[in-house]
Amino acid sequence: MIIVQPEPIHPTQLLEQFTSSVSQAGAIVSFTGSVRSKSKDAEVSALQLDSYPGFTEKVISAIVQEARDRFSVLGLLVAHRHGLIGQAEPIVFVAAAALHRRAAFEAADYLMDQLKTRAPFWKKEIGPAGSHWIEPRAEDYRELDRWA
């Protein structure tokens, strides 16, 4: 399942719904990413994420399919916000279910590495000192290279 929305993400509810949909799973792994309070020693009060409706979902769908093809999973869920997101609010939630833990961990890790660098979101950090657009970091691309 893929959700891309401006409304808040509720990880606990999503995990509960996901868990009930994969009752045969022996392992479920989830990850929630939130707006940090600091970035490069600057205070961050919010994050503006812009997306291209339709295209963003298409790219995320391809990433999810790649994970399905690569790992022995029973289910995958990606929920991603766009719009103005306040400090400490969830930006992204992923969950992976499998018969065994390793596949679930790896699938969730793979999804996050791919989303961080490939999902078409344009990100602007907003803080007391102003705002600026941000790009994935060099270490994000190094993490992505692990899957090549």
N, CA, C and O of each residue as an XYZ file, in Angstrom:
592
protein
N       0.838     -1.177      0.000
C       0.000      0.000      0.000
C       0.884      1.242      0.000
O       1.934      1.273      0.643
N       0.449      2.255     -0.724
C       1.174      3.520     -0.808
C       0.208      4.642     -0.482
O      -0.893      4.713     -1.026
N       0.639      5.516      0.416
C      -0.156      6.686      0.802
C       0.745      7.907      0.668
O       1.823      7.948      1.261
N       0.318      8.890     -0.097
C       1.023     10.175     -0.189
C      -0.038     11.224      0.061
O      -0.993     11.346     -0.705
N       0.129     11.993      1.147
C      -0.941     12.900      1.569
C      -0.395     14.097      2.336
O       0.703     14.040      2.890
N      -1.172     15.190      2.366
C      -0.774     16.339      3.173
C      -1.195     16.202      4.639
O      -0.662     16.894      5.508
N      -2.136     15.322      4.908
C      -2.628     15.147      6.281
C      -1.583     14.433      7.135
O      -0.740     13.705      6.611
N      -1.641     14.641      8.449
C      -0.695     13.971      9.345
C      -0.738     12.449      9.202
O      -1.779     11.856      8.921
N       0.417     11.851      9.403
C       0.559     10.395      9.422
C       0.454      9.944     10.877
O       1.030     10.567     11.769
N      -0.271      8.877     11.107
C      -0.428      8.317     12.447
C       0.195      6.915     12.458
O      -0.488      5.928     12.183
N       1.499      6.832     12.778
C       2.211      5.555     12.698
C       1.574      4.416     13.481
O       1.540      3.285     12.997
N       1.075      4.684     14.662
C       0.482      3.618     15.474
C      -0.729      3.019     14.773
O      -0.880      1.799     14.724
N      -1.582      3.864     14.235
C      -2.760      3.375     13.511
C      -2.364      2.615     12.248
O      -2.916      1.557     11.947
N      -1.394      3.173     11.512
C      -0.946      2.506     10.290
C      -0.353      1.133     10.593
O      -0.621      0.163      9.883
N       0.449      1.057     11.645
C       1.064     -0.224     12.007
C      -0.002     -1.230     12.426
O       0.077     -2.406     12.073
N      -0.976     -0.778     13.160
C      -2.061     -1.666     13.593
C      -2.831     -2.210     12.382
O      -3.107     -3.408     12.305
N      -3.172     -1.334     11.450
C      -3.888     -1.757     10.241
C      -3.029     -2.706      9.403
O      -3.511     -3.725      8.910
N      -1.762     -2.358      9.253
C      -0.851     -3.184      8.458
C      -0.701     -4.565      9.091
O      -0.769     -5.581      8.398
N      -0.500     -4.598     10.389
C      -0.319     -5.867     11.106
C      -1.526     -6.780     10.910
O      -1.373     -7.983     10.701
N      -2.710     -6.213     10.978
C      -3.905     -7.045     10.807
C      -4.054     -7.557      9.376
O      -4.748     -8.547      9.143
N      -3.413     -6.896      8.420
C      -3.523     -7.328      7.023
C      -2.503     -8.411      6.652
O      -2.604     -9.012      5.582
N      -1.540     -8.659      7.513
C      -0.497     -9.664      7.241
C      -0.389    -10.629      8.426
O       0.693    -10.832      8.975
N      -1.503    -11.208      8.805
C      -1.567    -12.051     10.002
C      -0.649    -13.271      9.933
O      -0.286    -13.816     10.975
N      -0.267    -13.711      8.743
C       0.607    -14.878      8.606
C       2.093    -14.524      8.771
O       2.943    -15.414      8.730
N       2.410    -13.252      8.954
C       3.807    -12.823      9.072
C       4.440    -13.296     10.373
O       3.800    -13.320     11.424
N       5.705    -13.669     10.277
C       6.482    -13.992     11.461
C       7.282    -12.796     11.941
O       7.784    -12.783     13.065
N       7.398    -11.772     11.068
C       8.175    -10.579     11.414
C       7.561     -9.363     10.734
O       7.202     -9.400      9.557
N       7.451     -8.285     11.503
C       7.005     -7.000     10.966
C       7.964     -5.941     11.480
O       8.196     -5.816     12.682
N       8.513     -5.185     10.545
C       9.447     -4.109     10.883
C       8.845     -2.803     10.395
O       8.316     -2.734      9.286
N       8.924     -1.760     11.226
C       8.437     -0.454     10.798
C       9.461      0.622     11.133
O      10.302      0.459     12.018
N       9.365      1.719     10.403
C      10.239      2.869     10.618
C       9.405      4.129     10.447
O       8.602      4.236      9.520
N       9.603      5.080     11.349
C       8.963      6.383     11.250
C      10.054      7.441     11.214
O      10.904      7.490     12.102
N      10.032      8.284     10.196
C      10.963      9.411     10.094
C      10.223     10.699     10.387
O       9.131     10.929      9.869
N      10.824     11.543     11.225
C      10.180     12.786     11.667
C      11.046     13.999     11.345
O      12.237     13.862     11.067
N      10.447     15.176     11.383
C      11.177     16.420     11.162
C      12.120     16.645     12.347
O      11.692     16.699     13.500
N      13.401     16.773     12.038
C      14.412     17.009     13.085
C      14.346     18.452     13.589
O      13.873     19.348     12.890
N      14.823     18.651     14.800
C      14.845     20.002     15.369
C      16.094     20.778     14.950
O      16.143     22.003     15.058
N      17.111     20.036     14.466
C      18.353     20.689     14.019
C      18.845     20.041     12.743
O      18.677     18.842     12.525
N      19.457     20.861     11.904
C      20.084     20.381     10.683
C      21.327     21.218     10.454
O      21.253     22.441     10.328
N      22.474     20.550     10.401
C      23.754     21.274     10.226
C      23.873     22.428     11.224
O      24.238     23.541     10.845
N      23.572     22.170     12.474
C      23.678     23.132     13.570
C      22.716     24.308     13.475
O      22.872     25.286     14.206
N      21.729     24.237     12.594
C      20.714     25.287     12.509
C      19.397     24.723     13.029
O      19.077     23.557     12.800
N      18.643     25.556     13.725
C      17.356     25.120     14.242
C      16.348     25.000     13.100
O      16.305     25.838     12.199
N      15.547     23.953     13.157
C      14.509     23.716     12.152
C      13.162     23.706     12.856
O      12.966     22.966     13.819
N      12.238     24.522     12.379
C      10.909     24.537     12.985
C       9.878     23.819     12.117
O       8.828     23.404     12.608
N      10.180     23.673     10.819
C       9.257     22.983      9.921
C       9.984     22.567      8.653
O      11.097     23.012      8.370
N       9.326     21.706      7.906
C       9.846     21.237      6.628
C       8.716     21.375      5.610
O       7.584     20.958      5.857
N       9.042     21.963      4.473
C       8.074     22.055      3.377
C       8.465     21.016      2.338
O       9.558     21.073      1.775
N       7.566     20.061      2.083
C       7.801     19.037      1.060
C       6.807     19.250     -0.062
O       5.593     19.217      0.141
N       7.348     19.468     -1.251
C       6.502     19.601     -2.426
C       6.619     18.324     -3.235
O       7.678     17.699     -3.276
N       5.532     17.943     -3.875
C       5.535     16.747     -4.704
C       4.815     17.051     -6.012
O       4.179     18.092     -6.171
N       4.935     16.125     -6.924
C       4.256     16.229     -8.208
C       3.203     15.134     -8.225
O       3.525     13.979     -8.505
N       1.936     15.475     -7.927
C       0.882     14.457     -7.822
C       0.843     13.538     -9.048
O       0.949     13.980    -10.192
N       0.691     12.282     -8.768
C       0.677     11.272     -9.820
C       2.062     10.734    -10.092
O       2.279      9.523    -10.037
N       3.002     11.612    -10.383
C       4.377     11.189    -10.653
C       5.047     10.667     -9.381
O       5.725      9.640     -9.416
N       4.864     11.362     -8.270
C       5.464     10.931     -7.005
C       4.980      9.533     -6.635
O       5.779      8.674     -6.264
N       3.682      9.307     -6.736
C       3.132      7.987     -6.416
C       3.662      6.918     -7.373
O       3.916      5.785     -6.962
N       3.828      7.274     -8.635
C       4.345      6.326     -9.635
C       5.764      5.884     -9.288
O       6.083      4.698     -9.374
N       6.611      6.822     -8.900
C       7.992      6.486     -8.531
C       8.005      5.644     -7.258
O       8.732      4.653     -7.186
N       7.219      6.018     -6.261
C       7.167      5.242     -5.019
C       6.637      3.843     -5.298
O       7.129      2.870     -4.726
N       5.656      3.731     -6.158
C       5.122      2.420     -6.526
C       6.204      1.544     -7.155
O       6.274      0.348     -6.872
N       7.037      2.124     -7.996
C       8.142      1.368     -8.607
C       9.138      0.910     -7.548
O       9.638     -0.213     -7.617
N       9.431      1.761     -6.572
C      10.347      1.410     -5.483
C       9.765      0.247     -4.664
O      10.480     -0.693     -4.315
N       8.479      0.320     -4.366
C       7.820     -0.756     -3.613
C       7.872     -2.061     -4.408
O       8.122     -3.122     -3.835
N       7.644     -1.994     -5.697
C       7.693     -3.208     -6.520
C       9.103     -3.794     -6.541
O       9.270     -5.013     -6.495
N      10.110     -2.939     -6.610
C      11.500     -3.413     -6.563
C      11.756     -4.163     -5.258
O      12.406     -5.209     -5.256
N      11.248     -3.631     -4.158
C      11.430     -4.292     -2.857
C      10.712     -5.634     -2.839
O      11.246     -6.614     -2.319
N       9.517     -5.689     -3.397
C       8.767     -6.956     -3.481
C       9.551     -7.999     -4.292
O       9.609     -9.173     -3.927
N      10.143     -7.549     -5.387
C      10.900     -8.453     -6.250
C      12.196     -8.926     -5.600
O      12.659    -10.039     -5.853
N      12.765     -8.085     -4.775
C      14.090     -8.351     -4.209
C      14.039     -9.168     -2.916
O      14.922     -9.987     -2.660
N      13.013     -8.947     -2.110
C      12.938     -9.568     -0.789
C      11.697    -10.456     -0.693
O      10.689    -10.217     -1.357
N      11.795    -11.459      0.128
C      10.673    -12.370      0.314
C       9.733    -11.778      1.370
O       9.797    -12.132      2.547
N       8.858    -10.866      0.920
C       7.961    -10.175      1.843
C       6.513    -10.593      1.606
O       6.137    -11.032      0.519
N       5.725    -10.445      2.649
C       4.295    -10.720      2.578
C       3.494     -9.441      2.381
O       2.358     -9.472      1.907
N       4.101     -8.313      2.753
C       3.417     -7.035      2.603
C       4.361     -5.872      2.824
O       5.338     -5.978      3.565
N       4.055     -4.749      2.166
C       4.829     -3.515      2.320
C       3.863     -2.344      2.404
O       2.802     -2.350      1.780
N       4.244     -1.343      3.178
C       3.451     -0.124      3.308
C       4.396      1.070      3.311
O       5.402      1.081      4.020
N       4.059      2.072      2.509
C       4.786      3.342      2.517
C       3.755      4.453      2.655
O       2.831      4.554      1.848
N       3.914      5.284      3.677
C       3.084      6.481      3.853
C       4.026      7.670      3.920
O       4.964      7.677      4.717
N       3.784      8.675      3.090
C       4.671      9.844      3.022
C       3.830     11.104      2.969
O       2.851     11.186      2.228
N       4.220     12.067      3.753
C       3.517     13.354      3.756
C       4.137     14.303      2.753
O       5.281     14.139      2.331
N       3.350     15.302      2.383
C       3.863     16.460      1.657
C       3.149     17.674      2.222
O       2.177     17.543      2.965
N       3.631     18.845      1.870
C       3.081     20.076      2.438
C       3.962     20.565      3.574
O       5.130     20.188      3.672
N       3.404     21.394      4.420
C       4.137     21.951      5.560
C       4.026     20.998      6.744
O       2.926     20.667      7.188
N       5.181     20.561      7.252
C       5.223     19.568      8.330
C       6.030     20.163      9.483
O       7.176     20.572      9.294
N       5.448     20.212     10.649
C       6.090     20.822     11.811
C       7.142     19.935     12.457
O       7.181     18.725     12.235
N       7.982     20.555     13.250
C       9.042     19.868     13.994
C       8.470     18.687     14.772
O       7.429     18.798     15.420
N       9.160     17.568     14.698
C       8.831     16.316     15.388
C       7.634     15.579     14.792
O       7.293     14.494     15.263
N       6.991     16.136     13.775
C       5.877     15.432     13.137
C       6.413     14.370     12.184
O       7.455     14.576     11.561
N       5.719     13.234     12.058
C       6.145     12.202     11.118
C       6.060     12.670      9.660
O       5.082     13.281      9.232
N       7.121     12.358      8.925
C       7.195     12.646      7.493
C       6.891     11.381      6.705
O       6.147     11.394      5.725
N       7.492     10.286      7.166
C       7.410      9.035      6.425
C       7.239      7.872      7.392
O       7.763      7.880      8.506
N       6.489      6.870      6.932
C       6.317      5.638      7.690
C       6.410      4.496      6.696
O       5.723      4.495      5.674
N       7.262      3.521      6.998
C       7.327      2.317      6.177
C       7.156      1.105      7.081
O       7.543      1.118      8.250
N       6.568      0.062      6.515
C       6.437     -1.207      7.238
C       6.650     -2.333      6.236
O       6.245     -2.247      5.077
N       7.294     -3.384      6.715
C       7.553     -4.568      5.900
C       7.217     -5.798      6.730
O       7.579     -5.889      7.903
N       6.521     -6.740      6.108
C       6.159     -7.990      6.767
C       6.729     -9.153      5.981
O       6.704     -9.154      4.750
N       7.244    -10.148      6.699
C       7.831    -11.329      6.068
C       7.666    -12.513      7.013
O       7.269    -12.359      8.168
N       7.977    -13.682      6.501
C       7.951    -14.863      7.360
C       9.070    -14.815      8.387
O       8.921    -15.313      9.503
N      10.206    -14.206      8.002
C      11.379    -14.161      8.877
C      11.904    -12.735      8.987
O      11.711    -11.923      8.082
N      12.565    -12.437     10.092
C      12.980    -11.072     10.420
C      13.942    -10.448      9.424
O      13.801     -9.267      9.106
N      14.917    -11.197      8.919
C      15.940    -10.606      8.048
C      15.302     -9.964      6.817
O      15.653     -8.842      6.453
N      14.373    -10.663      6.176
C      13.718    -10.107      4.988
C      12.926     -8.851      5.336
O      12.921     -7.894      4.561
N      12.262     -8.840      6.481
C      11.490     -7.664      6.889
C      12.415     -6.479      7.168
O      12.141     -5.367      6.719
N      13.506     -6.703      7.904
C      14.466     -5.629      8.184
C      15.059     -5.082      6.890
O      15.098     -3.869      6.685
N      15.516     -5.972      6.023
C      16.168     -5.538      4.790
C      15.197     -4.798      3.872
O      15.570     -3.797      3.260
N      13.979     -5.267      3.772
C      13.003     -4.597      2.913
C      12.704     -3.179      3.426
O      12.634     -2.239      2.634
N      12.530     -3.024      4.731
C      12.267     -1.694      5.296
C      13.467     -0.775      5.083
O      13.300      0.393      4.731
N      14.662     -1.291      5.292
C      15.887     -0.515      5.097
C      16.027     -0.101      3.631
O      16.356      1.046      3.329
N      15.776     -1.033      2.741
C      15.837     -0.763      1.307
C      14.845      0.340      0.931
O      15.200      1.285      0.226
N      13.613      0.218      1.398
C      12.604      1.226      1.091
C      13.062      2.615      1.521
O      12.942      3.571      0.755
N      13.582      2.735      2.730
C      13.997      4.051      3.217
C      15.175      4.603      2.416
O      15.191      5.790      2.091
N      16.153      3.770      2.096
C      17.291      4.250      1.307
C      16.826      4.734     -0.062
O      17.300      5.758     -0.553
N      15.913      4.013     -0.669
C      15.398      4.391     -1.981
C      14.542      5.659     -1.899
O      14.686      6.561     -2.724
N      13.660      5.726     -0.914
C      12.798      6.899     -0.766
C      13.614      8.161     -0.524
O      13.319      9.218     -1.080
N      14.633      8.043      0.302
C      15.451      9.200      0.681
C      16.112      9.853     -0.535
O      16.271     11.073     -0.581
N      16.494      9.040     -1.511
C      17.255      9.572     -2.633
C      16.482      9.635     -3.950
O      16.796     10.458     -4.810
N      15.479      8.780     -4.116
C      14.807      8.683     -5.418
C      13.391      9.235     -5.464
O      12.922      9.640     -6.528
N      12.706      9.258     -4.333
C      11.324      9.747     -4.344
C      11.312     11.234     -4.685
O      12.055     12.014     -4.090
N      10.471     11.628     -5.640
C      10.474     13.027     -6.085
C       9.721     13.968     -5.142
O       8.557     14.311     -5.348
N      10.448     14.363     -4.099
C       9.968     15.393     -3.185
C      11.003     16.504     -3.174
O      12.205     16.240     -3.195
N      10.543     17.737     -3.142
C      11.430     18.876     -3.034
C      11.275     19.397     -1.620
O      10.170     19.704     -1.173
N      12.423     19.496     -0.904
C      12.388     19.755      0.539
C      13.017     21.100      0.881
O      14.109     21.438      0.426
N      12.295     21.845      1.691
C      12.798     23.123      2.179
C      12.722     23.134      3.698
O      11.652     22.944      4.277
N      13.872     23.358      4.343
C      13.888     23.504      5.800
C      13.560     24.949      6.153
O      14.029     25.891      5.513
N      12.747     25.093      7.183
C      12.316     26.412      7.625
C      12.696     26.564      9.096
O      12.397     25.699      9.919
N      13.355     27.667      9.412
C      13.766     27.912     10.788
C      13.828     29.394     11.085
O      13.510     30.213     10.222
N      14.236     29.756     12.301
C      14.305     31.164     12.690
C      15.243     31.987     11.804
O      15.040     33.190     11.640
N      16.262     31.349     11.234
C      17.228     32.069     10.394
C      16.776     32.156      8.938
O      17.487     32.717      8.104
N      15.604     31.609      8.628
C      15.115     31.640      7.256
C      14.857     30.239      6.741
O      14.711     29.293      7.515
N      14.801     30.120      5.424
C      14.542     28.811      4.836
C      15.534     28.547      3.704
O      16.092     29.468      3.109
N      15.733     27.258      3.429
C      16.612     26.876      2.312
C      16.242     25.476      1.830
O      15.821     24.616      2.605
N      16.412     25.278      0.531
C      16.149     23.978     -0.071
C      17.260     23.020      0.303
O      18.418     23.418      0.429
N      16.908     21.755      0.481
C      17.917     20.750      0.825
C      17.863     19.598     -0.181
O      16.832     19.321     -0.794
N      18.995     18.951     -0.322
C      19.170     17.798     -1.204
C      19.605     16.609     -0.357
O      20.052     16.789      0.776
N      19.480     15.392     -0.894
C      20.045     14.243     -0.169
C      21.544     14.457      0.072
O      22.232     15.074     -0.741
N      22.026     13.946      1.179
C      23.435     14.083      1.552
C      24.277     13.012      0.868
O      23.743     12.028      0.356
N      25.573     13.203      0.861
C      26.495     12.220      0.272
C      26.324     10.863      0.941
O      26.373      9.830      0.273
N      26.124     10.860      2.250
C      25.958      9.576      2.947
C      24.659      8.878      2.546
O      24.577      7.651      2.599
N      23.643      9.648      2.145
C      22.406      9.032      1.646
C      22.687      8.248      0.366
O      22.152      7.157      0.170
N      23.518      8.801     -0.493
C      23.877      8.101     -1.735
C      24.784      6.906     -1.459
O      24.705      5.896     -2.158
N      25.641      7.010     -0.451
C      26.473      5.856     -0.066
C      25.592      4.717      0.435
O      25.835      3.553      0.118
N      24.575      5.050      1.213
C      23.628      4.037      1.688
C      22.909      3.390      0.508
O      22.703      2.176      0.495
N      22.533      4.182     -0.468
C      21.870      3.665     -1.661
C      22.777      2.699     -2.417
O      22.309      1.688     -2.941
N      24.065      3.004     -2.477
C      25.029      2.160     -3.200
C      25.116      0.748     -2.626
O      25.506     -0.179     -3.335
N      24.760      0.570     -1.360
C      24.800     -0.782     -0.768
C      23.926     -1.765     -1.524
O      24.192     -2.967     -1.527
N      22.876     -1.253     -2.168
C      21.904     -2.125     -2.816
C      22.227     -2.401     -4.285
O      21.507     -3.153     -4.942
N      23.292     -1.805     -4.803
C      23.649     -1.990     -6.226
C      24.183     -3.400     -6.468
O      24.534     -3.742     -7.597
